């Protein structure tokens, strides 16, 4: 009997092909509306690849901003679509039954030189995260949430700097490069057809490798410490939270996923 392969796809926007400027990821602008369509097409390529490779169930979480950037009708009828504000839960429905987590359209952590729209959680307050005293970005945080459920991160997509960050963190993770970053607001963009082809092929490889057991859940050594700081224009950098506890407890308290 073939083992069921459930895939959870978390989607951010800054790493989507063609997206390079803040106005493209901010609701209410014509540029944003166009970028949302690009986002949907790219996600559909991952969905198509996952099903083609034998995935039995696919969930998509809109994880950018308000969580309401993509349209429900954009996806195949087999997809569970998680949209809107879901806090305090980061990934509703994610549990031990899933085989793989995909992080699509992600970006490099705050302070990464010449990475497109680099930031960690908030681009407004220059938020920084540290796990066990090592600075990390959203890739690590979301991979850690998956790891808390025993779900490995199998694929990460975004610009070339994002791919390097993912590989340094997760090792042999499947990566899909959507553009080559030149500055924080500039990149060499591939044709959209090439990005979609890379996305579909990347998803196929990730599912095939998942079946072979190539990926391990991302987990950190205990005791686990999580620290967060942000930049206040008047007071400078402020340590907002620091926890030394179990992984699930800390994630539940700080990020909303236990």
C-alpha positions in Angstrom: 0.0 0.0 0.0 1.4 3.4 -1.0 1.9 5.7 2.0 -0.3 8.9 2.0 1.8 12.0 1.3 0.2 15.2 2.7 1.9 18.5 1.9 1.5 21.8 3.7 2.5 24.8 1.6 3.1 28.1 3.4 3.2 31.1 1.0 4.9 34.4 1.5 5.0 37.1 -1.1 8.5 38.7 -1.2 10.1 35.7 -2.8 7.6 35.3 -5.6 9.0 35.7 -9.1 8.8 39.3 -10.4 8.3 40.9 -6.9 11.1 43.3 -6.0 9.5 46.5 -4.5 7.6 47.2 -1.3 4.6 48.6 -3.2 4.1 45.2 -4.8 3.5 43.5 -1.5 1.3 46.2 0.1 -2.5 45.8 -0.3 -4.4 48.6 -2.0 -2.1 49.3 -5.0 -2.4 48.2 -8.6 1.1 46.8 -8.4 0.0 44.6 -5.5 -3.1 43.3 -7.4 -0.8 42.2 -10.3 1.7 40.5 -7.9 -1.2 38.6 -6.2 -1.9 37.0 -9.6 1.7 36.0 -10.0 1.6 34.6 -6.5 -1.4 32.4 -7.4 0.1 31.1 -10.6 3.3 30.2 -8.9 1.6 28.4 -6.0 -0.6 26.5 -8.5 2.7 25.2 -10.2 3.7 23.8 -6.8 0.3 22.2 -6.3 0.4 20.7 -9.8 3.9 19.3 -9.3 3.0 17.9 -5.9 -0.1 16.0 -7.2 1.9 14.9 -10.3 4.5 13.3 -8.0 1.8 11.5 -6.0 0.8 13.8 -3.2 -2.5 12.6 -1.8 -3.5 15.9 -0.1 -2.3 19.5 -0.4 -3.0 22.4 2.0 -2.1 26.0 1.1 -1.7 28.7 3.8 -1.6 32.3 2.7 1.1 33.5 5.1 1.7 37.1 3.9 0.3 40.0 5.9 -3.4 39.8 6.3 -3.4 36.3 4.9 -5.9 37.4 2.3 -3.8 37.9 -0.8 -4.9 35.0 -3.0 -8.4 34.0 -4.2 -10.0 30.8 -3.1 -11.1 30.1 -6.7 -7.6 30.2 -8.0 -6.8 26.7 -6.7 -7.8 23.2 -7.8 -10.8 21.8 -6.0 -8.7 19.3 -4.1 -6.8 21.9 -2.2 -7.5 22.9 1.4 -7.0 26.7 1.4 -6.2 28.4 4.7 -6.7 32.2 4.4 -7.3 35.3 6.6 -6.0 36.1 10.0 -5.4 32.8 11.9 -3.4 34.1 14.9 -2.6 32.8 17.4 -2.2 29.7 15.2 0.5 30.1 12.5 -0.4 27.0 10.5 -4.0 25.8 11.2 -4.4 22.1 10.5 -0.7 21.2 10.5 -0.1 18.1 12.5 1.9 14.9 12.5 0.0 13.4 9.6 1.8 15.6 7.1 4.8 14.4 5.2 6.3 17.7 4.1 6.3 21.4 4.5 7.0 23.7 1.5 7.9 27.4 2.2 7.1 29.2 -1.0 7.8 32.8 -1.9 10.0 33.3 1.2 12.8 35.9 1.7 16.1 36.2 3.4 16.4 37.2 7.1 16.8 40.9 8.1 20.2 42.3 7.4 21.1 39.9 4.5 23.2 42.0 2.1 21.5 42.7 -1.3 18.6 40.3 -0.7 15.2 41.3 -2.1 13.0 42.8 0.6 14.9 41.1 3.4 13.3 41.3 6.8 12.2 39.1 9.8 8.5 39.1 10.6 8.3 42.9 10.4 10.0 45.2 7.9 8.8 48.2 9.8 10.6 47.8 13.2 13.6 45.8 12.0 12.7 42.8 14.1 15.4 40.2 14.8 15.0 36.7 16.0 17.6 34.5 17.9 17.3 30.8 18.5 19.8 29.4 20.9 21.7 32.7 20.5 22.0 32.4 16.7 20.2 35.0 14.5 17.6 33.4 12.2 14.8 34.4 9.9 11.4 33.3 9.0 12.6 30.1 7.2 14.0 28.8 10.5 11.0 29.8 12.5 8.5 28.1 10.2 10.7 25.1 9.7 10.9 24.8 13.5 7.1 24.8 13.7 7.0 22.0 11.2 9.7 20.2 13.1 7.7 20.4 16.4 5.2 18.2 14.7 7.8 15.9 13.1 7.2 17.4 9.7 10.3 18.1 7.6 10.7 21.2 5.4 11.3 19.7 2.0 11.3 22.8 -0.2 12.1 26.5 0.0 11.6 29.1 -2.8 12.7 32.7 -3.2 15.6 34.7 -4.5 19.2 33.3 -4.6 20.0 34.7 -1.1 17.0 32.9 0.3 18.1 29.6 -1.2 21.5 30.0 0.4 20.0 30.7 3.8 17.7 27.7 3.5 20.6 25.4 2.5 22.8 26.6 5.3 20.0 26.0 7.8 18.4 22.8 6.5 21.2 21.1 4.5 19.9 19.2 1.5 16.5 20.9 1.3 15.1 21.3 -2.2 15.3 25.0 -3.3 13.7 26.9 -6.2 15.3 30.2 -7.2 12.8 32.6 -8.7 15.2 35.6 -9.3 18.8 36.7 -8.7 18.9 39.5 -6.1 20.9 42.6 -7.1 19.8 45.1 -4.3 17.1 45.1 -1.7 14.7 46.4 -4.3 16.1 45.0 -7.5 16.7 41.6 -9.1 17.4 39.8 -12.4 14.0 38.2 -13.0 13.6 35.0 -15.0 10.7 34.7 -17.5 7.5 33.8 -15.6 7.3 30.6 -17.7 10.7 29.5 -16.4 9.7 30.3 -12.8 6.6 28.2 -13.1 8.5 25.3 -14.7 11.1 25.4 -11.9 8.3 25.5 -9.3 6.5 22.4 -10.8 9.8 20.5 -11.2 11.0 21.5 -7.7 7.7 20.2 -6.2 8.0 16.9 -8.0 11.6 16.4 -6.8 10.6 17.4 -3.2 7.8 14.8 -3.1 9.9 12.1 -4.7 12.7 12.8 -2.1 10.1 12.9 0.7 9.0 9.4 -0.2 12.7 8.3 0.0 13.0 9.8 3.5 15.6 12.4 2.3 14.4 15.1 4.7 14.5 15.3 8.5 12.4 17.6 10.7 14.2 20.8 11.6 14.7 20.7 15.4 17.1 22.5 17.8 19.0 21.4 20.8 17.4 21.8 24.2 17.3 23.8 26.3 15.7 25.9 23.6 15.9 29.6 23.9 14.1 32.1 21.7 14.8 35.8 21.8 13.2 38.7 19.8 14.2 42.3 19.5 13.0 45.3 17.6 14.2 48.7 16.7 12.4 51.7 18.4 13.3 55.0 16.8 13.5 56.7 20.2 14.9 54.0 22.5 17.0 51.9 20.1 17.0 48.1 20.1 14.7 46.6 22.6 14.6 42.9 23.7 10.9 42.2 23.6 10.8 38.6 24.6 13.2 35.8 25.7 12.1 32.3 26.5 14.1 29.3 27.7 11.5 26.4 27.5 10.4 23.6 25.4 10.1 24.2 21.6 6.3 23.9 21.4 5.7 26.0 24.5 7.9 28.8 23.2 6.4 28.7 19.7 2.9 28.7 21.1 3.6 31.7 23.4 5.6 33.8 20.9 4.4 32.8 17.5 1.1 31.1 18.1 1.8 27.5 17.2 2.1 24.7 19.8 
